[in-house]
Amino acid sequence: MNEMETSRIESGEEIEPGGRMKSSSSIHSRQSAADFKDRVGELEVENARLHRLVAELLIKNQQLRRSD
């Protein structure tokens, strides 16, 4: 896989017949408002989980530095 294919995969773009690139962003514009709100809620929960994880890791890091 070359660099161009890798960047296309990471960006969610696809190639249409004829070589034109098609972006998956149009999929997101078709979501219903309820689906969008559900996704926002999922992301908020995940964000809170990640914040807790970072806080726990910072505390563990401080404890390890103190024990040296």
Predicted model as a PDB file, atoms N, CA, C, CB and O in Angstrom, pLDDT in the B-factor column:
MODEL        1                                                                  
ATOM      1  N   MET A   1       0.859  -1.178   0.000  1.00 51.00           N  
ATOM      2  CA  MET A   1       0.000   0.000   0.000  1.00 51.00           C  
ATOM      3  C   MET A   1       0.895   1.227   0.000  1.00 51.00           C  
ATOM      4  CB  MET A   1      -0.972   0.006   1.229  1.00 51.00           C  
ATOM      5  O   MET A   1       1.835   1.310   0.790  1.00 51.00           O  
ATOM      6  N   ASN A   2       0.613   2.177  -0.876  1.00 58.00           N  
ATOM      7  CA  ASN A   2       1.450   3.362  -0.934  1.00 58.00           C  
ATOM      8  C   ASN A   2       0.893   4.466  -0.034  1.00 58.00           C  
ATOM      9  CB  ASN A   2       1.568   3.857  -2.376  1.00 58.00           C  
ATOM     10  O   ASN A   2      -0.177   4.325   0.559  1.00 58.00           O  
ATOM     11  N   GLU A   3       1.642   5.563   0.052  1.00 56.00           N  
ATOM     12  CA  GLU A   3       1.278   6.661   0.949  1.00 56.00           C  
ATOM     13  C   GLU A   3      -0.071   7.274   0.589  1.00 56.00           C  
ATOM     14  CB  GLU A   3       2.351   7.735   0.921  1.00 56.00           C  
ATOM     15  O   GLU A   3      -0.846   7.635   1.475  1.00 56.00           O  
ATOM     16  N   MET A   4      -0.354   7.393  -0.703  1.00 52.00           N  
ATOM     17  CA  MET A   4      -1.623   7.990  -1.144  1.00 52.00           C  
ATOM     18  C   MET A   4      -2.806   7.116  -0.735  1.00 52.00           C  
ATOM     19  CB  MET A   4      -1.622   8.195  -2.673  1.00 52.00           C  
ATOM     20  O   MET A   4      -3.831   7.633  -0.290  1.00 52.00           O  
ATOM     21  N   GLU A   5      -2.676   5.804  -0.881  1.00 51.00           N  
ATOM     22  CA  GLU A   5      -3.751   4.902  -0.480  1.00 51.00           C  
ATOM     23  C   GLU A   5      -3.969   4.956   1.020  1.00 51.00           C  
ATOM     24  CB  GLU A   5      -3.443   3.471  -0.915  1.00 51.00           C  
ATOM     25  O   GLU A   5      -5.110   4.925   1.480  1.00 51.00           O  
ATOM     26  N   THR A   6      -2.887   5.036   1.793  1.00 50.00           N  
ATOM     27  CA  THR A   6      -2.987   5.105   3.245  1.00 50.00           C  
ATOM     28  C   THR A   6      -3.714   6.365   3.672  1.00 50.00           C  
ATOM     29  CB  THR A   6      -1.602   5.054   3.882  1.00 50.00           C  
ATOM     30  O   THR A   6      -4.597   6.301   4.527  1.00 50.00           O  
ATOM     31  N   SER A   7      -3.367   7.510   3.101  1.00 52.00           N  
ATOM     32  CA  SER A   7      -4.022   8.757   3.489  1.00 52.00           C  
ATOM     33  C   SER A   7      -5.489   8.754   3.088  1.00 52.00           C  
ATOM     34  CB  SER A   7      -3.310   9.952   2.860  1.00 52.00           C  
ATOM     35  O   SER A   7      -6.324   9.325   3.790  1.00 52.00           O  
ATOM     36  N   ARG A   8      -5.815   8.115   1.961  1.00 49.00           N  
ATOM     37  CA  ARG A   8      -7.200   8.038   1.515  1.00 49.00           C  
ATOM     38  C   ARG A   8      -8.013   7.176   2.484  1.00 49.00           C  
ATOM     39  CB  ARG A   8      -7.281   7.467   0.079  1.00 49.00           C  
ATOM     40  O   ARG A   8      -9.158   7.507   2.791  1.00 49.00           O  
ATOM     41  N   ILE A   9      -7.437   6.085   2.963  1.00 49.00           N  
ATOM     42  CA  ILE A   9      -8.128   5.216   3.914  1.00 49.00           C  
ATOM     43  C   ILE A   9      -8.358   5.963   5.221  1.00 49.00           C  
ATOM     44  CB  ILE A   9      -7.320   3.919   4.165  1.00 49.00           C  
ATOM     45  O   ILE A   9      -9.451   5.902   5.786  1.00 49.00           O  
ATOM     46  N   GLU A  10      -7.338   6.667   5.706  1.00 52.00           N  
ATOM     47  CA  GLU A  10      -7.445   7.388   6.969  1.00 52.00           C  
ATOM     48  C   GLU A  10      -8.459   8.521   6.892  1.00 52.00           C  
ATOM     49  CB  GLU A  10      -6.091   7.935   7.373  1.00 52.00           C  
ATOM     50  O   GLU A  10      -9.101   8.832   7.895  1.00 52.00           O  
ATOM     51  N   SER A  11      -8.618   9.140   5.739  1.00 52.00           N  
ATOM     52  CA  SER A  11      -9.537  10.263   5.603  1.00 52.00           C  
ATOM     53  C   SER A  11     -10.950   9.822   5.278  1.00 52.00           C  
ATOM     54  CB  SER A  11      -9.047  11.201   4.540  1.00 52.00           C  
ATOM     55  O   SER A  11     -11.858  10.653   5.271  1.00 52.00           O  
ATOM     56  N   GLY A  12     -11.167   8.547   5.010  1.00 55.00           N  
ATOM     57  CA  GLY A  12     -12.499   8.040   4.704  1.00 55.00           C  
ATOM     58  C   GLY A  12     -12.943   8.297   3.286  1.00 55.00           C  
ATOM     59  O   GLY A  12     -14.136   8.251   2.987  1.00 55.00           O  
ATOM     60  N   GLU A  13     -11.987   8.570   2.403  1.00 52.00           N  
ATOM     61  CA  GLU A  13     -12.338   8.827   1.012  1.00 52.00           C  
ATOM     62  C   GLU A  13     -12.330   7.539   0.220  1.00 52.00           C  
ATOM     63  CB  GLU A  13     -11.380   9.838   0.387  1.00 52.00           C  
ATOM     64  O   GLU A  13     -11.589   6.609   0.538  1.00 52.00           O  
ATOM     65  N   GLU A  14     -13.150   7.487  -0.806  1.00 57.00           N  
ATOM     66  CA  GLU A  14     -13.202   6.338  -1.698  1.00 57.00           C  
ATOM     67  C   GLU A  14     -13.020   6.831  -3.125  1.00 57.00           C  
ATOM     68  CB  GLU A  14     -14.541   5.558  -1.541  1.00 57.00           C  
ATOM     69  O   GLU A  14     -13.209   8.013  -3.414  1.00 57.00           O  
ATOM     70  N   ILE A  15     -12.651   5.914  -4.015  1.00 62.00           N  
ATOM     71  CA  ILE A  15     -12.509   6.275  -5.420  1.00 62.00           C  
ATOM     72  C   ILE A  15     -13.729   5.770  -6.176  1.00 62.00           C  
ATOM     73  CB  ILE A  15     -11.196   5.690  -6.025  1.00 62.00           C  
ATOM     74  O   ILE A  15     -14.079   4.592  -6.104  1.00 62.00           O  
ATOM     75  N   GLU A  16     -14.368   6.677  -6.900  1.00 63.00           N  
ATOM     76  CA  GLU A  16     -15.498   6.311  -7.734  1.00 63.00           C  
ATOM     77  C   GLU A  16     -14.972   5.755  -9.051  1.00 63.00           C  
ATOM     78  CB  GLU A  16     -16.435   7.526  -7.975  1.00 63.00           C  
ATOM     79  O   GLU A  16     -13.810   5.974  -9.393  1.00 63.00           O  
ATOM     80  N   PRO A  17     -15.817   5.033  -9.799  1.00 65.00           N  
ATOM     81  CA  PRO A  17     -15.384   4.596 -11.130  1.00 65.00           C  
ATOM     82  C   PRO A  17     -14.959   5.819 -11.953  1.00 65.00           C  
ATOM     83  CB  PRO A  17     -16.526   3.809 -11.859  1.00 65.00           C  
ATOM     84  O   PRO A  17     -15.642   6.842 -11.951  1.00 65.00           O  
ATOM     85  N   GLY A  18     -13.854   5.706 -12.636  1.00 65.00           N  
ATOM     86  CA  GLY A  18     -13.323   6.827 -13.402  1.00 65.00           C  
ATOM     87  C   GLY A  18     -12.214   7.540 -12.656  1.00 65.00           C  
ATOM     88  O   GLY A  18     -11.596   8.458 -13.197  1.00 65.00           O  
ATOM     89  N   GLY A  19     -11.949   7.133 -11.415  1.00 64.00           N  
ATOM     90  CA  GLY A  19     -10.831   7.677 -10.674  1.00 64.00           C  
ATOM     91  C   GLY A  19     -11.136   8.883  -9.807  1.00 64.00           C  
ATOM     92  O   GLY A  19     -10.243   9.387  -9.126  1.00 64.00           O  
ATOM     93  N   ARG A  20     -12.368   9.358  -9.812  1.00 65.00           N  
ATOM     94  CA  ARG A  20     -12.699  10.510  -8.964  1.00 65.00           C  
ATOM     95  C   ARG A  20     -12.821  10.071  -7.524  1.00 65.00           C  
ATOM     96  CB  ARG A  20     -14.006  11.184  -9.426  1.00 65.00           C  
ATOM     97  O   ARG A  20     -13.273   8.961  -7.242  1.00 65.00           O  
ATOM     98  N   MET A  21     -12.414  10.948  -6.600  1.00 58.00           N  
ATOM     99  CA  MET A  21     -12.496  10.601  -5.180  1.00 58.00           C  
ATOM    100  C   MET A  21     -13.831  11.058  -4.621  1.00 58.00           C  
ATOM    101  CB  MET A  21     -11.331  11.232  -4.384  1.00 58.00           C  
ATOM    102  O   MET A  21     -14.323  12.143  -4.932  1.00 58.00           O  
ATOM    103  N   LYS A  22     -14.399  10.205  -3.793  1.00 58.00           N  
ATOM    104  CA  LYS A  22     -15.688  10.484  -3.167  1.00 58.00           C  
ATOM    105  C   LYS A  22     -15.447  10.498  -1.668  1.00 58.00           C  
ATOM    106  CB  LYS A  22     -16.789   9.420  -3.572  1.00 58.00           C  
ATOM    107  O   LYS A  22     -14.853   9.561  -1.133  1.00 58.00           O  
ATOM    108  N   SER A  23     -15.887  11.523  -0.990  1.00 53.00           N  
ATOM    109  CA  SER A  23     -15.705  11.635   0.454  1.00 53.00           C  
ATOM    110  C   SER A  23     -16.884  11.020   1.182  1.00 53.00           C  
ATOM    111  CB  SER A  23     -15.529  13.101   0.868  1.00 53.00           C  
ATOM    112  O   SER A  23     -18.021  11.096   0.719  1.00 53.00           O  
ATOM    113  N   SER A  24     -16.603  10.407   2.335  1.00 54.00           N  
ATOM    114  CA  SER A  24     -17.669   9.810   3.129  1.00 54.00           C  
ATOM    115  C   SER A  24     -18.399  10.851   3.962  1.00 54.00           C  
ATOM    116  CB  SER A  24     -17.109   8.729   4.031  1.00 54.00           C  
ATOM    117  O   SER A  24     -19.329  10.503   4.689  1.00 54.00           O  
ATOM    118  N   SER A  25     -18.002  12.136   3.878  1.00 55.00           N  
ATOM    119  CA  SER A  25     -18.658  13.159   4.681  1.00 55.00           C  
ATOM    120  C   SER A  25     -20.126  13.317   4.306  1.00 55.00           C  
ATOM    121  CB  SER A  25     -17.939  14.485   4.524  1.00 55.00           C  
ATOM    122  O   SER A  25     -20.919  13.788   5.121  1.00 55.00           O  
ATOM    123  N   SER A  26     -20.503  12.932   3.084  1.00 55.00           N  
ATOM    124  CA  SER A  26     -21.906  13.035   2.694  1.00 55.00           C  
ATOM    125  C   SER A  26     -22.766  12.066   3.489  1.00 55.00           C  
ATOM    126  CB  SER A  26     -22.065  12.772   1.198  1.00 55.00           C  
ATOM    127  O   SER A  26     -23.960  12.305   3.668  1.00 55.00           O  
ATOM    128  N   ILE A  27     -22.178  10.979   3.968  1.00 57.00           N  
ATOM    129  CA  ILE A  27     -22.906  10.026   4.801  1.00 57.00           C  
ATOM    130  C   ILE A  27     -23.348  10.696   6.090  1.00 57.00           C  
ATOM    131  CB  ILE A  27     -22.038   8.790   5.109  1.00 57.00           C  
ATOM    132  O   ILE A  27     -24.471  10.491   6.551  1.00 57.00           O  
ATOM    133  N   HIS A  28     -22.465  11.498   6.670  1.00 56.00           N  
ATOM    134  CA  HIS A  28     -22.776  12.160   7.932  1.00 56.00           C  
ATOM    135  C   HIS A  28     -23.901  13.185   7.777  1.00 56.00           C  
ATOM    136  CB  HIS A  28     -21.531  12.836   8.485  1.00 56.00           C  
ATOM    137  O   HIS A  28     -24.669  13.405   8.713  1.00 56.00           O  
ATOM    138  N   SER A  29     -24.000  13.799   6.630  1.00 64.00           N  
ATOM    139  CA  SER A  29     -25.041  14.806   6.434  1.00 64.00           C  
ATOM    140  C   SER A  29     -26.424  14.180   6.323  1.00 64.00           C  
ATOM    141  CB  SER A  29     -24.747  15.627   5.190  1.00 64.00           C  
ATOM    142  O   SER A  29     -27.427  14.882   6.450  1.00 64.00           O  
ATOM    143  N   ARG A  30     -26.498  12.870   6.089  1.00 74.00           N  
ATOM    144  CA  ARG A  30     -27.780  12.184   5.972  1.00 74.00           C  
ATOM    145  C   ARG A  30     -28.294  11.647   7.303  1.00 74.00           C  
ATOM    146  CB  ARG A  30     -27.663  11.055   4.989  1.00 74.00           C  
ATOM    147  O   ARG A  30     -29.395  11.098   7.356  1.00 74.00           O  
ATOM    148  N   GLN A  31     -27.528  11.792   8.371  1.00 79.00           N  
ATOM    149  CA  GLN A  31     -27.955  11.276   9.666  1.00 79.00           C  
ATOM    150  C   GLN A  31     -29.163  12.053  10.171  1.00 79.00           C  
ATOM    151  CB  GLN A  31     -26.808  11.349  10.685  1.00 79.00           C  
ATOM    152  O   GLN A  31     -29.292  13.254   9.939  1.00 79.00           O  
ATOM    153  N   SER A  32     -30.038  11.344  10.864  1.00 92.00           N  
ATOM    154  CA  SER A  32     -31.177  12.022  11.459  1.00 92.00           C  
ATOM    155  C   SER A  32     -30.719  12.773  12.702  1.00 92.00           C  
ATOM    156  CB  SER A  32     -32.302  11.018  11.804  1.00 92.00           C  
ATOM    157  O   SER A  32     -29.637  12.515  13.230  1.00 92.00           O  
ATOM    158  N   ALA A  33     -31.535  13.688  13.156  1.00 91.00           N  
ATOM    159  CA  ALA A  33     -31.203  14.474  14.345  1.00 91.00           C  
ATOM    160  C   ALA A  33     -31.079  13.565  15.564  1.00 91.00           C  
ATOM    161  CB  ALA A  33     -32.269  15.561  14.594  1.00 91.00           C  
ATOM    162  O   ALA A  33     -30.217  13.790  16.414  1.00 91.00           O  
ATOM    163  N   ALA A  34     -31.923  12.548  15.661  1.00 92.00           N  
ATOM    164  CA  ALA A  34     -31.862  11.626  16.796  1.00 92.00           C  
ATOM    165  C   ALA A  34     -30.558  10.844  16.781  1.00 92.00           C  
ATOM    166  CB  ALA A  34     -33.058  10.663  16.776  1.00 92.00           C  
ATOM    167  O   ALA A  34     -29.932  10.663  17.826  1.00 92.00           O  
ATOM    168  N   ASP A  35     -30.138  10.373  15.595  1.00 95.00           N  
ATOM    169  CA  ASP A  35     -28.871   9.663  15.489  1.00 95.00           C  
ATOM    170  C   ASP A  35     -27.712  10.562  15.877  1.00 95.00           C  
ATOM    171  CB  ASP A  35     -28.673   9.131  14.074  1.00 95.00           C  
ATOM    172  O   ASP A  35     -26.778  10.136  16.556  1.00 95.00           O  
ATOM    173  N   PHE A  36     -27.783  11.809  15.440  1.00 95.00           N  
ATOM    174  CA  PHE A  36     -26.728  12.771  15.765  1.00 95.00           C  
ATOM    175  C   PHE A  36     -26.657  12.996  17.270  1.00 95.00           C  
ATOM    176  CB  PHE A  36     -26.968  14.108  15.037  1.00 95.00           C  
ATOM    177  O   PHE A  36     -25.566  13.013  17.840  1.00 95.00           O  
ATOM    178  N   LYS A  37     -27.805  13.168  17.922  1.00 95.00           N  
ATOM    179  CA  LYS A  37     -27.823  13.383  19.370  1.00 95.00           C  
ATOM    180  C   LYS A  37     -27.308  12.158  20.108  1.00 95.00           C  
ATOM    181  CB  LYS A  37     -29.239  13.724  19.845  1.00 95.00           C  
ATOM    182  O   LYS A  37     -26.599  12.285  21.107  1.00 95.00           O  
ATOM    183  N   ASP A  38     -27.661  10.965  19.619  1.00 96.00           N  
ATOM    184  CA  ASP A  38     -27.151   9.734  20.229  1.00 96.00           C  
ATOM    185  C   ASP A  38     -25.635   9.673  20.126  1.00 96.00           C  
ATOM    186  CB  ASP A  38     -27.777   8.499  19.562  1.00 96.00           C  
ATOM    187  O   ASP A  38     -24.950   9.313  21.084  1.00 96.00           O  
ATOM    188  N   ARG A  39     -25.120  10.028  18.958  1.00 96.00           N  
ATOM    189  CA  ARG A  39     -23.671   9.989  18.747  1.00 96.00           C  
ATOM    190  C   ARG A  39     -22.967  11.016  19.625  1.00 96.00           C  
ATOM    191  CB  ARG A  39     -23.335  10.241  17.270  1.00 96.00           C  
ATOM    192  O   ARG A  39     -21.900  10.740  20.174  1.00 96.00           O  
ATOM    193  N   VAL A  40     -23.559  12.192  19.758  1.00 97.00           N  
ATOM    194  CA  VAL A  40     -22.971  13.216  20.621  1.00 97.00           C  
ATOM    195  C   VAL A  40     -22.932  12.711  22.064  1.00 97.00           C  
ATOM    196  CB  VAL A  40     -23.773  14.545  20.527  1.00 97.00           C  
ATOM    197  O   VAL A  40     -21.942  12.904  22.770  1.00 97.00           O  
ATOM    198  N   GLY A  41     -24.010  12.067  22.491  1.00 97.00           N  
ATOM    199  CA  GLY A  41     -24.043  11.514  23.842  1.00 97.00           C  
ATOM    200  C   GLY A  41     -22.971  10.451  24.041  1.00 97.00           C  
ATOM    201  O   GLY A  41     -22.304  10.430  25.074  1.00 97.00           O  
ATOM    202  N   GLU A  42     -22.801   9.564  23.053  1.00 98.00           N  
ATOM    203  CA  GLU A  42     -21.757   8.540  23.135  1.00 98.00           C  
ATOM    204  C   GLU A  42     -20.375   9.175  23.235  1.00 98.00           C  
ATOM    205  CB  GLU A  42     -21.821   7.609  21.916  1.00 98.00           C  
ATOM    206  O   GLU A  42     -19.533   8.733  24.017  1.00 98.00           O  
ATOM    207  N   LEU A  43     -20.152  10.205  22.444  1.00 98.00           N  
ATOM    208  CA  LEU A  43     -18.850  10.873  22.466  1.00 98.00           C  
ATOM    209  C   LEU A  43     -18.603  11.589  23.787  1.00 98.00           C  
ATOM    210  CB  LEU A  43     -18.748  11.864  21.316  1.00 98.00           C  
ATOM    211  O   LEU A  43     -17.468  11.627  24.263  1.00 98.00           O  
ATOM    212  N   GLU A  44     -19.644  12.158  24.387  1.00 98.00           N  
ATOM    213  CA  GLU A  44     -19.492  12.816  25.686  1.00 98.00           C  
ATOM    214  C   GLU A  44     -19.126  11.799  26.769  1.00 98.00           C  
ATOM    215  CB  GLU A  44     -20.788  13.558  26.069  1.00 98.00           C  
ATOM    216  O   GLU A  44     -18.286  12.076  27.625  1.00 98.00           O  
ATOM    217  N   VAL A  45     -19.754  10.626  26.731  1.00 98.00           N  
ATOM    218  CA  VAL A  45     -19.436   9.573  27.700  1.00 98.00           C  
ATOM    219  C   VAL A  45     -17.994   9.107  27.505  1.00 98.00           C  
ATOM    220  CB  VAL A  45     -20.419   8.377  27.557  1.00 98.00           C  
ATOM    221  O   VAL A  45     -17.256   8.938  28.476  1.00 98.00           O  
ATOM    222  N   GLU A  46     -17.597   8.901  26.260  1.00 98.00           N  
ATOM    223  CA  GLU A  46     -16.228   8.478  25.968  1.00 98.00           C  
ATOM    224  C   GLU A  46     -15.230   9.542  26.389  1.00 98.00           C  
ATOM    225  CB  GLU A  46     -16.068   8.168  24.479  1.00 98.00           C  
ATOM    226  O   GLU A  46     -14.165   9.217  26.914  1.00 98.00           O  
ATOM    227  N   ASN A  47     -15.554  10.794  26.169  1.00 98.00           N  
ATOM    228  CA  ASN A  47     -14.680  11.896  26.565  1.00 98.00           C  
ATOM    229  C   ASN A  47     -14.494  11.910  28.081  1.00 98.00           C  
ATOM    230  CB  ASN A  47     -15.254  13.243  26.082  1.00 98.00           C  
ATOM    231  O   ASN A  47     -13.376  12.084  28.567  1.00 98.00           O  
ATOM    232  N   ALA A  48     -15.579  11.729  28.826  1.00 98.00           N  
ATOM    233  CA  ALA A  48     -15.490  11.693  30.285  1.00 98.00           C  
ATOM    234  C   ALA A  48     -14.632  10.512  30.742  1.00 98.00           C  
ATOM    235  CB  ALA A  48     -16.898  11.605  30.910  1.00 98.00           C  
ATOM    236  O   ALA A  48     -13.837  10.646  31.672  1.00 98.00           O  
ATOM    237  N   ARG A  49     -14.792   9.356  30.089  1.00 98.00           N  
ATOM    238  CA  ARG A  49     -13.991   8.182  30.433  1.00 98.00           C  
ATOM    239  C   ARG A  49     -12.507   8.456  30.200  1.00 98.00           C  
ATOM    240  CB  ARG A  49     -14.444   6.959  29.611  1.00 98.00           C  
ATOM    241  O   ARG A  49     -11.664   8.083  31.016  1.00 98.00           O  
ATOM    242  N   LEU A  50     -12.197   9.104  29.091  1.00 98.00           N  
ATOM    243  CA  LEU A  50     -10.803   9.407  28.785  1.00 98.00           C  
ATOM    244  C   LEU A  50     -10.219  10.426  29.766  1.00 98.00           C  
ATOM    245  CB  LEU A  50     -10.683   9.930  27.357  1.00 98.00           C  
ATOM    246  O   LEU A  50      -9.049  10.329  30.138  1.00 98.00           O  
ATOM    247  N   HIS A  51     -11.026  11.395  30.183  1.00 98.00           N  
ATOM    248  CA  HIS A  51     -10.567  12.370  31.179  1.00 98.00           C  
ATOM    249  C   HIS A  51     -10.233  11.663  32.497  1.00 98.00           C  
ATOM    250  CB  HIS A  51     -11.644  13.465  31.410  1.00 98.00           C  
ATOM    251  O   HIS A  51      -9.213  11.960  33.118  1.00 98.00           O  
ATOM    252  N   ARG A  52     -11.086  10.735  32.921  1.00 98.00           N  
ATOM    253  CA  ARG A  52     -10.815   9.978  34.155  1.00 98.00           C  
ATOM    254  C   ARG A  52      -9.541   9.157  34.010  1.00 98.00           C  
ATOM    255  CB  ARG A  52     -12.003   9.053  34.503  1.00 98.00           C  
ATOM    256  O   ARG A  52      -8.727   9.103  34.932  1.00 98.00           O  
ATOM    257  N   LEU A  53      -9.367   8.528  32.872  1.00 98.00           N  
ATOM    258  CA  LEU A  53      -8.177   7.716  32.623  1.00 98.00           C  
ATOM    259  C   LEU A  53      -6.912   8.563  32.695  1.00 98.00           C  
ATOM    260  CB  LEU A  53      -8.274   7.031  31.256  1.00 98.00           C  
ATOM    261  O   LEU A  53      -5.924   8.151  33.304  1.00 98.00           O  
ATOM    262  N   VAL A  54      -6.934   9.736  32.082  1.00 98.00           N  
ATOM    263  CA  VAL A  54      -5.776  10.629  32.119  1.00 98.00           C  
ATOM    264  C   VAL A  54      -5.492  11.051  33.554  1.00 98.00           C  
ATOM    265  CB  VAL A  54      -6.011  11.871  31.228  1.00 98.00           C  
ATOM    266  O   VAL A  54      -4.335  11.079  33.973  1.00 98.00           O  
ATOM    267  N   ALA A  55      -6.539  11.380  34.313  1.00 98.00           N  
ATOM    268  CA  ALA A  55      -6.348  11.780  35.710  1.00 98.00           C  
ATOM    269  C   ALA A  55      -5.731  10.642  36.517  1.00 98.00           C  
ATOM    270  CB  ALA A  55      -7.686  12.210  36.336  1.00 98.00           C  
ATOM    271  O   ALA A  55      -4.820  10.876  37.310  1.00 98.00           O  
ATOM    272  N   GLU A  56      -6.209   9.422  36.330  1.00 98.00           N  
ATOM    273  CA  GLU A  56      -5.648   8.273  37.043  1.00 98.00           C  
ATOM    274  C   GLU A  56      -4.184   8.060  36.680  1.00 98.00           C  
ATOM    275  CB  GLU A  56      -6.452   7.008  36.734  1.00 98.00           C  
ATOM    276  O   GLU A  56      -3.358   7.775  37.547  1.00 98.00           O  
ATOM    277  N   LEU A  57      -3.866   8.198  35.407  1.00 98.00           N  
ATOM    278  CA  LEU A  57      -2.482   8.015  34.980  1.00 98.00           C  
ATOM    279  C   LEU A  57      -1.576   9.115  35.520  1.00 98.00           C  
ATOM    280  CB  LEU A  57      -2.402   7.978  33.462  1.00 98.00           C  
ATOM    281  O   LEU A  57      -0.422   8.851  35.858  1.00 98.00           O  
ATOM    282  N   LEU A  58      -2.077  10.335  35.607  1.00 97.00           N  
ATOM    283  CA  LEU A  58      -1.281  11.421  36.185  1.00 97.00           C  
ATOM    284  C   LEU A  58      -0.983  11.151  37.653  1.00 97.00           C  
ATOM    285  CB  LEU A  58      -2.008  12.765  36.033  1.00 97.00           C  
ATOM    286  O   LEU A  58       0.130  11.394  38.118  1.00 97.00           O  
ATOM    287  N   ILE A  59      -1.974  10.649  38.385  1.00 97.00           N  
ATOM    288  CA  ILE A  59      -1.775  10.323  39.801  1.00 97.00           C  
ATOM    289  C   ILE A  59      -0.749   9.206  39.943  1.00 97.00           C  
ATOM    290  CB  ILE A  59      -3.112   9.913  40.463  1.00 97.00           C  
ATOM    291  O   ILE A  59       0.155   9.297  40.774  1.00 97.00           O  
ATOM    292  N   LYS A  60      -0.882   8.156  39.143  1.00 96.00           N  
ATOM    293  CA  LYS A  60       0.087   7.049  39.199  1.00 96.00           C  
ATOM    294  C   LYS A  60       1.487   7.536  38.858  1.00 96.00           C  
ATOM    295  CB  LYS A  60      -0.323   5.918  38.238  1.00 96.00           C  
ATOM    296  O   LYS A  60       2.462   7.114  39.480  1.00 96.00           O  
ATOM    297  N   ASN A  61       1.589   8.415  37.880  1.00 96.00           N  
ATOM    298  CA  ASN A  61       2.885   8.965  37.489  1.00 96.00           C  
ATOM    299  C   ASN A  61       3.500   9.746  38.648  1.00 96.00           C  
ATOM    300  CB  ASN A  61       2.738   9.871  36.248  1.00 96.00           C  
ATOM    301  O   ASN A  61       4.693   9.607  38.920  1.00 96.00           O  
ATOM    302  N   GLN A  62       2.701  10.565  39.332  1.00 95.00           N  
ATOM    303  CA  GLN A  62       3.200  11.325  40.483  1.00 95.00           C  
ATOM    304  C   GLN A  62       3.662  10.392  41.593  1.00 95.00           C  
ATOM    305  CB  GLN A  62       2.117  12.274  41.013  1.00 95.00           C  
ATOM    306  O   GLN A  62       4.695  10.629  42.218  1.00 95.00           O  
ATOM    307  N   GLN A  63       2.897   9.330  41.838  1.00 95.00           N  
ATOM    308  CA  GLN A  63       3.268   8.391  42.883  1.00 95.00           C  
ATOM    309  C   GLN A  63       4.568   7.684  42.546  1.00 95.00           C  
ATOM    310  CB  GLN A  63       2.162   7.375  43.099  1.00 95.00           C  
ATOM    311  O   GLN A  63       5.397   7.469  43.430  1.00 95.00           O  
ATOM    312  N   LEU A  64       4.759   7.324  41.304  1.00 94.00           N  
ATOM    313  CA  LEU A  64       6.007   6.675  40.902  1.00 94.00           C  
ATOM    314  C   LEU A  64       7.201   7.601  41.026  1.00 94.00           C  
ATOM    315  CB  LEU A  64       5.901   6.175  39.481  1.00 94.00           C  
ATOM    316  O   LEU A  64       8.292   7.163  41.389  1.00 94.00           O  
ATOM    317  N   ARG A  65       7.006   8.868  40.730  1.00 93.00           N  
ATOM    318  CA  ARG A  65       8.110   9.828  40.839  1.00 93.00           C  
ATOM    319  C   ARG A  65       8.478  10.067  42.303  1.00 93.00           C  
ATOM    320  CB  ARG A  65       7.733  11.162  40.161  1.00 93.00           C  
ATOM    321  O   ARG A  65       9.651  10.266  42.617  1.00 93.00           O  
ATOM    322  N   ARG A  66       7.506  10.050  43.189  1.00 92.00           N  
ATOM    323  CA  ARG A  66       7.770  10.271  44.607  1.00 92.00           C  
ATOM    324  C   ARG A  66       8.521   9.103  45.226  1.00 92.00           C  
ATOM    325  CB  ARG A  66       6.467  10.503  45.354  1.00 92.00           C  
ATOM    326  O   ARG A  66       9.332   9.295  46.131  1.00 92.00           O  
ATOM    327  N   SER A  67       8.258   7.903  44.748  1.00 82.00           N  
ATOM    328  CA  SER A  67       8.881   6.722  45.347  1.00 82.00           C  
ATOM    329  C   SER A  67      10.360   6.574  44.962  1.00 82.00           C  
ATOM    330  CB  SER A  67       8.118   5.475  44.932  1.00 82.00           C  
ATOM    331  O   SER A  67      11.061   5.744  45.541  1.00 82.00           O  
ATOM    332  N   ASP A  68      10.842   7.362  43.998  1.00 65.00           N  
ATOM    333  CA  ASP A  68      12.264   7.270  43.572  1.00 65.00           C  
ATOM    334  C   ASP A  68      13.192   7.860  44.573  1.00 65.00           C  
ATOM    335  CB  ASP A  68      12.478   7.960  42.249  1.00 65.00           C  
ATOM    336  O   ASP A  68      14.405   7.861  44.366  1.00 65.00           O  
TER     337      ASP A  68                                                      
ENDMDL                                                                          
END                                                                             
